[in-house]
Amino acid sequence: MAHAAESRRYLSHALAEWACGLRYEHLSAAAIEKARLFWYDSLGCALGGSRQDDARILLDHYRDMGGSGPSSCFVSGYKTNPVDAAFLNGHMIRAMDYNDIYWKADPCHPSDIISGPLALCEWLNLPGRDLVLATVIAYEIEMRLCESGVPGVREYGWHHATLTAFAAPIAAGRVLNLTVDQMVQAIGISAARTFTPGAVTAGKLTHMKNTVDPWATRMGVESALLARRGFTGPEHMIDGKEGLYAVFSHVDYKGVKARFDSEILMAALPRSASDHYRIVDCGMKSFPIEALSHAPLTAMMKCVRDNNIPADRVAEIRVEVIARAADILGDPAKYRPTSRETADHSLPYSLAVGLIDGMVTPLQFREERVHDPALIPVMDKVKVVANTEFELLFPKFQPSRVTITTTDGQSFATRVDVPKGDPRDPMTAEEIGIKFHALGRNVLGESGCRRLADTVLRLETLDTVRELTEATVATARPSQ
């Protein structure tokens, strides 16, 4: 029995073998292009994120803690070790909740992970191709993990950073050229440390909402570095004794035992340029709000525009969404947001400010706008309702129907199933560029934005990623 237990091959081994065996030459042209575009989008998000209070607090804290190193932090150029740089840069990407989104069963933001490989690539002075490869690996594993949960860890009360802790060490370990055994150890070290309860996105939200995923990435980088030195972790963290599967097997969801589907996790892992890579299935955000808010906000804006409805004529906005969207985005705390973190996860706020301002951009989440008492009566006009019929269409579609009733008793309804930025209605490079420059021009200036955009759009050709990290640093203080 002891011998059988020792010789068992766990899922960590299979994932490690795949990641260690994948080469840049195996990637499809579509996967390489998407990696480049997701970095373009992510760096724009990071530029905007660098101006958020929580990003400034973290940077000041780590500076006060002291130390130096070979890896750069975006915008400030602060030099530190790869572990801390991965965390600080990952947080900037995540800080505005404006980065990419994938939602099948569980949500995830794979770009929360890619700051880890970047910090290591800069440290090792590696070319852009290595960063592209690690980026594609990060997306592949993170997205498969989210799909494999039935119905998903969010439904069990856990946050998807729990899954990031399994994906992050694989992406980081590939940059470090870990052996299969070292990669297995890295997965075990990282996942043993980072299980995240869903409380961070429930009710009143705090700075931790945008921090838990970057923290899991930080742990992934440190775990890979430790594994390279011979530090060990449990190889059975996914499908072995008291691992991920076993822990969730104790949970009932609507009378059914929670489970993970290993076939979804492992089937048809891409190994050649002719294979399908998950990264091409990931979406981007056209609004800086929680992902399930995009379809209802798009529907409301379209309804207002198509029917020429003035804001002062709106008596009620009825929003029909899937149950989890109603639960996350329409609970009582979301009707009185006191922070940007709560506001960008609030359907009442997003729709109210979109109706009044005619747009929803990072400007709508400045502190003074979030606390504007004039928005309260407008938020109270928003009625969020769970539509059970829509459940049958999710996650293939993200259906939302908005019905606006005017003060004279007229009703106008608009339904949206696929929000802009979804792979079926993707953002173009030009549209990503508009978002990038809007977020970055007050950080790097126009010329700095152009330089960074030019650099990231030829990512796979860079002889060293240091050219990319250098372009993220503000060399002069732009006008505010």
C-alpha positions as CSV (number, residue, x, y, z in Angstrom):
1,M,0.0,0.0,0.0
2,A,2.8,2.4,0.9
3,H,4.6,1.6,-2.4
4,A,1.4,2.2,-4.4
5,A,0.8,5.6,-2.7
6,E,4.4,6.6,-3.4
7,S,4.2,5.6,-7.1
8,R,0.9,7.3,-7.9
9,R,0.9,9.9,-10.6
10,Y,-1.1,13.0,-9.6
11,L,-2.5,15.7,-11.8
12,S,0.3,18.0,-10.7
13,H,2.7,15.7,-12.5
14,A,0.7,15.7,-15.8
15,L,0.3,19.5,-15.7
16,A,4.0,19.9,-15.0
17,E,5.0,17.6,-17.8
18,W,2.9,19.6,-20.3
19,A,4.2,23.0,-19.2
20,C,7.9,21.8,-19.1
21,G,7.6,20.3,-22.6
22,L,5.9,23.3,-24.3
23,R,8.1,25.5,-26.5
24,Y,7.5,28.8,-28.1
25,E,7.7,27.0,-31.5
26,H,4.6,25.0,-30.4
27,L,2.4,28.1,-30.1
28,S,-0.2,29.0,-32.7
29,A,0.0,32.4,-34.4
30,A,-3.4,33.2,-32.9
31,A,-2.1,32.5,-29.4
32,I,1.0,34.6,-29.9
33,E,-1.1,37.5,-31.2
34,K,-3.5,37.3,-28.2
35,A,-0.6,37.2,-25.8
36,R,0.7,40.4,-27.3
37,L,-2.8,42.1,-27.2
38,F,-3.5,41.0,-23.6
39,W,-0.2,42.5,-22.6
40,Y,-1.2,45.7,-24.4
41,D,-4.5,45.8,-22.5
42,S,-2.9,44.8,-19.2
43,L,-0.2,47.5,-19.3
44,G,-2.9,50.1,-20.0
45,C,-4.8,48.8,-16.9
46,A,-1.5,48.9,-14.9
47,L,-0.9,52.6,-15.9
48,G,-4.3,53.5,-14.7
49,G,-4.0,51.2,-11.7
50,S,-0.8,52.9,-10.6
51,R,-2.8,56.0,-9.7
52,Q,-5.1,54.2,-7.3
53,D,-4.8,54.7,-3.6
54,D,-4.2,51.0,-2.8
55,A,-1.4,50.8,-5.4
56,R,0.3,53.8,-3.8
57,I,-0.1,52.4,-0.3
58,L,1.5,49.1,-1.4
59,L,4.4,50.8,-3.1
60,D,5.1,53.1,-0.1
61,H,4.9,50.0,2.2
62,Y,7.4,48.0,0.2
63,R,9.8,50.9,-0.2
64,D,9.7,51.5,3.6
65,M,10.5,47.8,4.1
66,G,13.8,48.3,2.2
67,G,15.8,46.2,-0.2
68,S,16.6,46.4,-3.8
69,G,16.8,44.0,-6.7
70,P,16.8,43.3,-10.5
71,S,13.1,43.6,-11.3
72,S,11.2,46.8,-12.0
73,C,7.9,48.2,-10.8
74,F,5.7,49.9,-13.4
75,V,5.7,53.7,-13.6
76,S,7.8,54.4,-10.5
77,G,10.8,52.3,-11.7
78,Y,11.3,51.1,-8.2
79,K,13.8,48.2,-8.2
80,T,13.1,45.2,-6.0
81,N,13.3,41.4,-6.0
82,P,11.2,39.4,-8.6
83,V,8.7,38.2,-5.9
84,D,7.7,41.7,-4.7
85,A,7.8,43.1,-8.3
86,A,5.4,40.4,-9.4
87,F,3.0,41.4,-6.7
88,L,3.2,45.2,-7.1
89,N,2.9,45.0,-10.9
90,G,0.2,42.4,-10.7
91,H,-1.8,44.6,-8.3
92,M,-1.5,47.6,-10.7
93,I,-2.9,45.5,-13.5
94,R,-5.8,44.4,-11.3
95,A,-6.3,47.6,-9.2
96,M,-9.1,49.1,-11.4
97,D,-10.9,45.8,-12.1
98,Y,-10.5,46.8,-15.8
99,N,-8.3,43.9,-16.9
100,D,-9.3,40.7,-18.9
101,I,-12.1,38.4,-17.9
102,Y,-12.9,34.7,-18.5
103,W,-16.2,33.3,-17.2
104,K,-17.1,29.7,-17.6
105,A,-18.3,28.2,-14.3
106,D,-15.8,30.3,-12.3
107,P,-14.6,33.7,-13.3
108,C,-10.9,34.5,-13.6
109,H,-8.5,37.2,-14.7
110,P,-5.5,35.4,-16.2
111,S,-3.6,38.7,-16.6
112,D,-3.4,38.7,-12.8
113,I,-0.7,36.0,-13.2
114,I,1.5,37.4,-16.0
115,S,3.4,39.9,-13.9
116,G,5.1,36.9,-12.3
117,P,6.8,35.7,-15.5
118,L,7.7,39.3,-16.4
119,A,9.5,39.9,-13.2
120,L,11.5,36.7,-13.6
121,C,12.2,37.3,-17.3
122,E,13.6,40.8,-16.5
123,W,15.8,39.3,-13.7
124,L,17.2,36.6,-16.1
125,N,17.4,39.0,-19.0
126,L,15.3,36.8,-21.2
127,P,13.7,37.7,-24.6
128,G,10.1,38.5,-25.3
129,R,9.5,35.0,-26.7
130,D,9.9,33.5,-23.2
131,L,7.4,35.9,-21.8
132,V,4.9,35.1,-24.5
133,L,5.3,31.4,-23.8
134,A,4.8,31.8,-20.1
135,T,1.8,34.1,-20.7
136,V,0.1,31.5,-22.9
137,I,0.7,28.8,-20.2
138,A,-0.7,31.0,-17.5
139,Y,-3.9,31.5,-19.5
140,E,-4.2,27.9,-20.5
141,I,-4.0,26.5,-16.9
142,E,-6.0,29.2,-15.2
143,M,-8.9,29.0,-17.6
144,R,-9.0,25.2,-17.5
145,L,-9.0,25.3,-13.7
146,C,-12.0,27.6,-13.8
147,E,-13.9,25.4,-16.2
148,S,-13.2,22.2,-14.3
149,G,-15.1,23.2,-11.2
150,V,-18.7,22.0,-11.2
151,P,-20.4,24.4,-10.9
152,G,-17.4,26.4,-9.7
153,V,-15.6,27.4,-6.5
154,R,-17.5,30.7,-6.4
155,E,-20.7,28.8,-5.9
156,Y,-19.1,27.1,-2.9
157,G,-18.1,30.4,-1.3
158,W,-14.5,30.6,-2.4
159,H,-12.6,33.1,-4.6
160,H,-10.9,32.2,-7.8
161,A,-7.5,33.3,-6.3
162,T,-7.7,29.8,-4.8
163,L,-7.2,28.4,-8.4
164,T,-4.6,31.1,-9.3
165,A,-2.4,29.5,-6.7
166,F,-2.1,26.4,-8.8
167,A,-1.6,28.2,-12.1
168,A,0.9,30.9,-11.1
169,P,3.8,28.6,-10.1
170,I,3.4,26.7,-13.4
171,A,3.8,29.9,-15.4
172,A,6.7,31.1,-13.2
173,G,8.3,27.7,-13.2
174,R,8.4,27.6,-17.0
175,V,10.4,30.8,-17.1
176,L,12.9,29.3,-14.6
177,N,13.1,26.1,-16.7
178,L,12.2,23.9,-13.7
179,T,12.3,20.2,-14.1
180,V,9.0,18.3,-13.9
181,D,9.7,17.3,-10.3
182,Q,10.6,20.9,-9.3
183,M,7.4,22.1,-11.0
184,V,5.3,19.6,-9.0
185,Q,6.9,20.9,-5.8
186,A,6.3,24.5,-6.8
187,I,2.6,23.7,-7.3
188,G,2.4,22.1,-3.9
189,I,4.2,24.9,-2.1
190,S,2.0,27.6,-3.7
191,A,-1.4,26.0,-3.4
192,A,-0.7,25.0,0.2
193,R,-0.5,28.6,1.1
194,T,-3.3,30.3,-0.8
195,F,-6.9,29.3,-0.4
196,T,-9.1,32.5,-0.5
197,P,-12.7,32.7,0.8
198,G,-15.3,34.5,-1.3
199,A,-15.8,37.1,1.5
200,V,-13.3,39.4,-0.4
201,T,-15.9,40.0,-3.1
202,A,-19.1,39.7,-0.9
203,G,-20.9,42.7,0.6
204,K,-18.8,45.7,1.3
205,L,-15.6,45.5,-0.6
206,T,-12.1,46.6,0.5
207,H,-8.7,46.9,-1.0
208,M,-8.3,43.1,-0.7
209,K,-10.7,42.5,-3.5
210,N,-8.0,43.5,-6.1
211,T,-5.2,42.1,-4.0
212,V,-5.8,38.4,-3.5
213,D,-5.1,37.3,-7.0
214,P,-1.8,39.3,-7.3
215,W,-0.9,37.8,-3.9
216,A,-1.5,34.3,-5.2
217,T,0.8,35.2,-8.1
218,R,3.4,36.5,-5.7
219,M,3.2,33.1,-3.9
220,G,3.5,31.3,-7.3
221,V,6.8,33.1,-8.1
222,E,8.3,32.5,-4.7
223,S,7.2,28.9,-4.7
224,A,8.9,28.3,-8.1
225,L,12.1,29.9,-6.8
226,L,12.0,27.8,-3.7
227,A,11.4,24.6,-5.7
228,R,14.4,25.4,-7.8
229,R,16.5,25.3,-4.7
230,G,15.1,22.0,-3.6
231,F,12.3,23.0,-1.3
232,T,9.4,20.6,-1.4
233,G,5.6,20.7,-1.3
234,P,2.8,18.2,-1.4
235,E,2.5,16.6,-4.9
236,H,-1.1,15.6,-4.1
237,M,-2.5,19.2,-3.8
238,I,-5.0,18.7,-6.6
239,D,-6.4,15.2,-6.5
240,G,-4.8,13.5,-3.5
241,K,-5.5,13.1,0.2
242,E,-7.0,16.3,1.6
243,G,-6.1,18.2,-1.6
244,L,-8.3,20.5,-3.7
245,Y,-10.8,17.8,-4.8
246,A,-11.1,16.3,-1.3
247,V,-11.7,19.6,0.4
248,F,-14.5,20.6,-1.9
249,S,-16.0,17.1,-1.9
250,H,-17.5,17.8,1.5
251,V,-19.6,20.7,0.1
252,D,-23.2,20.3,-1.1
253,Y,-24.5,22.7,-3.7
254,K,-28.2,22.6,-4.1
255,G,-28.3,19.0,-3.0
256,V,-25.4,17.9,-5.3
257,K,-21.8,17.2,-4.1
258,A,-19.3,19.7,-5.3
259,R,-16.7,18.2,-7.7
260,F,-14.0,18.9,-10.3
261,D,-13.9,17.4,-13.7
262,S,-10.3,16.2,-14.5
263,E,-11.2,15.6,-18.1
264,I,-11.9,19.3,-18.6
265,L,-8.6,20.1,-16.9
266,M,-6.5,17.7,-18.9
267,A,-8.2,16.9,-22.3
268,A,-6.5,18.0,-25.5
269,L,-3.8,20.2,-23.8
270,P,-2.3,22.1,-26.8
271,R,1.1,20.9,-27.9
272,S,1.5,22.3,-31.5
273,A,0.9,25.3,-33.6
274,S,-2.2,23.6,-35.1
275,D,-3.9,23.1,-31.7
276,H,-6.4,25.4,-30.0
277,Y,-5.1,27.5,-27.1
278,R,-7.5,28.8,-24.4
279,I,-6.0,32.3,-24.5
280,V,-8.0,33.0,-27.7
281,D,-11.2,32.4,-25.7
282,C,-10.5,35.0,-23.1
283,G,-12.3,38.4,-23.1
284,M,-11.4,42.0,-22.3
285,K,-13.3,44.7,-20.5
286,S,-14.7,47.7,-22.3
287,F,-15.9,49.1,-18.9
288,P,-13.9,49.3,-15.6
289,I,-16.5,47.2,-13.8
290,E,-17.2,43.6,-12.6
291,A,-17.6,41.3,-15.6
292,L,-21.2,40.4,-15.2
293,S,-22.1,44.1,-15.2
294,H,-21.0,44.6,-18.8
295,A,-24.1,43.1,-20.5
296,P,-26.7,44.9,-18.4
297,L,-24.8,48.2,-18.7
298,T,-24.5,47.8,-22.4
299,A,-28.2,47.0,-22.6
300,M,-29.1,50.1,-20.6
301,M,-26.9,52.4,-22.6
302,K,-28.3,51.0,-25.8
303,C,-31.9,51.3,-24.6
304,V,-31.4,54.9,-23.6
305,R,-29.6,55.7,-26.9
306,D,-32.0,53.9,-29.2
307,N,-35.1,55.3,-27.6
308,N,-33.7,58.8,-26.9
309,I,-34.7,58.6,-23.2
310,P,-33.5,61.6,-21.1
311,A,-32.2,60.8,-17.6
312,D,-34.8,62.9,-15.8
313,R,-37.6,60.9,-17.5
314,V,-36.5,57.6,-16.0
315,A,-38.7,56.3,-13.2
316,E,-37.4,52.7,-12.9
317,I,-34.6,50.6,-14.4
318,R,-35.5,46.9,-14.1
319,V,-32.4,44.7,-14.6
320,E,-32.8,40.9,-15.2
321,V,-29.6,38.9,-14.9
322,I,-28.5,35.4,-13.8
323,A,-28.8,34.6,-10.1
324,R,-25.1,34.9,-9.3
325,A,-25.0,38.4,-10.9
326,A,-28.0,39.5,-8.8
327,D,-26.3,38.1,-5.7
328,I,-22.9,39.7,-6.3
329,L,-23.9,43.0,-7.8
330,G,-27.3,43.8,-6.3
331,D,-27.0,43.1,-2.6
332,P,-27.9,45.9,-0.1
333,A,-24.3,47.1,0.2
334,K,-24.1,47.8,-3.5
335,Y,-26.9,50.4,-3.2
336,R,-24.8,52.6,-1.0
337,P,-21.2,52.1,-2.1
338,T,-18.6,53.8,0.0
339,S,-15.5,52.9,-2.0
340,R,-14.4,52.4,-5.6
341,E,-14.1,48.7,-4.9
342,T,-17.8,48.4,-3.9
343,A,-18.9,50.8,-6.7
344,D,-17.3,48.9,-9.5
345,H,-19.1,45.7,-8.3
346,S,-22.4,47.5,-8.0
347,L,-25.1,47.3,-10.7
348,P,-27.1,50.1,-9.1
349,Y,-24.1,52.4,-9.1
350,S,-22.8,51.5,-12.6
351,L,-26.3,52.0,-14.2
352,A,-27.0,55.1,-12.3
353,V,-23.7,56.9,-13.1
354,G,-23.9,55.6,-16.7
355,L,-27.4,57.1,-17.1
356,I,-26.5,60.5,-15.6
357,D,-23.0,60.8,-17.1
358,G,-23.6,59.1,-20.4
359,M,-20.4,57.0,-20.0
360,V,-18.7,54.7,-17.5
361,T,-14.9,55.2,-17.5
362,P,-12.3,55.4,-14.7
363,L,-13.5,59.0,-14.1
364,Q,-16.8,57.6,-12.8
365,F,-15.0,55.8,-10.0
366,R,-13.2,58.8,-8.5
367,E,-13.9,59.2,-4.8
368,E,-15.9,62.4,-5.2
369,R,-18.2,60.8,-7.8
370,V,-18.7,57.6,-5.8
371,H,-19.8,59.7,-2.7
372,D,-22.0,62.1,-4.7
373,P,-25.4,62.1,-2.9
374,A,-27.2,63.1,-6.1
375,L,-26.7,59.5,-7.3
376,I,-28.6,57.9,-4.4
377,P,-32.1,58.5,-5.7
378,V,-31.0,57.3,-9.2
379,M,-29.5,54.1,-7.7
380,D,-32.8,53.5,-5.9
381,K,-34.6,53.4,-9.3
382,V,-32.6,50.3,-10.2
383,K,-34.3,46.9,-9.5
384,V,-32.0,43.9,-9.9
385,V,-33.9,40.7,-10.5
386,A,-32.7,37.1,-11.0
387,N,-34.1,35.5,-14.2
388,T,-34.1,31.7,-13.9
389,E,-34.5,31.3,-17.7
390,F,-31.2,33.1,-18.2
391,E,-29.5,30.5,-16.1
392,L,-29.9,27.9,-18.9
393,L,-28.0,30.1,-21.3
394,F,-25.0,30.8,-19.0
395,P,-22.0,30.6,-19.4
396,K,-22.3,30.3,-23.2
397,F,-24.1,33.6,-23.1
398,Q,-24.3,36.4,-20.4
399,P,-27.9,37.4,-21.0
400,S,-29.3,40.6,-19.5
401,R,-32.5,42.4,-20.2
402,V,-33.0,46.0,-19.1
403,T,-36.5,47.5,-19.0
404,I,-36.7,51.3,-18.5
405,T,-40.0,52.7,-17.4
406,T,-40.4,56.5,-17.9
407,T,-42.3,59.0,-15.7
408,D,-45.2,59.0,-18.2
409,G,-45.6,55.2,-18.0
410,Q,-43.9,54.1,-21.2
411,S,-41.6,51.0,-21.1
412,F,-38.6,50.3,-23.3
413,A,-36.7,47.0,-23.1
414,T,-33.3,45.9,-24.5
415,R,-31.5,42.5,-24.2
416,V,-27.8,41.8,-24.6
417,D,-26.3,38.3,-24.6
418,V,-22.7,39.0,-25.6
419,P,-21.0,42.2,-24.2
420,K,-18.3,44.0,-26.1
421,G,-14.9,42.5,-25.4
422,D,-16.2,38.9,-25.5
423,P,-14.3,36.8,-28.0
424,R,-17.4,36.8,-30.1
425,D,-17.4,40.6,-30.2
426,P,-13.7,41.2,-29.5
427,M,-11.9,44.5,-28.9
428,T,-9.7,45.3,-31.8
429,A,-6.1,46.5,-31.4
430,E,-7.3,50.0,-32.2
431,E,-10.0,49.8,-29.5
432,I,-7.4,48.5,-27.0
433,G,-5.2,51.4,-28.0
434,I,-7.9,53.9,-27.2
435,K,-8.3,52.4,-23.8
436,F,-4.5,52.2,-23.3
437,H,-3.9,55.8,-24.1
438,A,-6.9,57.0,-22.1
439,L,-5.5,55.3,-19.0
440,G,-1.8,56.1,-19.7
441,R,-1.5,59.6,-21.0
442,N,-1.6,61.3,-17.6
443,V,0.9,58.8,-16.3
444,L,3.5,58.5,-19.0
445,G,2.5,61.4,-21.3
446,E,1.7,61.0,-24.9
447,S,5.2,60.2,-26.1
448,G,5.7,57.7,-23.3
449,C,2.5,56.0,-24.2
450,R,3.5,55.7,-27.8
451,R,6.9,54.3,-26.9
452,L,5.3,51.6,-24.6
453,A,2.6,50.8,-27.1
454,D,5.2,50.3,-29.9
455,T,7.3,48.1,-27.6
456,V,4.5,45.8,-26.4
457,L,3.1,45.4,-29.9
458,R,6.4,43.7,-31.0
459,L,6.7,41.7,-27.8
460,E,7.7,38.4,-29.4
461,T,10.6,40.1,-31.2
462,L,12.2,41.8,-28.2
463,D,15.8,40.6,-27.5
464,T,15.2,41.4,-23.8
465,V,12.0,42.1,-21.9
466,R,14.0,44.8,-20.1
467,E,13.2,47.0,-23.1
468,L,9.5,46.5,-22.1
469,T,9.9,47.2,-18.4
470,E,12.0,50.3,-19.1
471,A,9.3,51.7,-21.3
472,T,6.8,51.4,-18.4
473,V,8.7,53.9,-16.3
474,A,7.6,57.5,-16.2
475,T,10.7,59.6,-17.0
476,A,9.0,62.9,-16.4
477,R,5.9,63.9,-14.5
478,P,3.0,64.5,-16.9
479,S,0.4,67.1,-16.3
480,Q,-2.3,65.8,-14.0
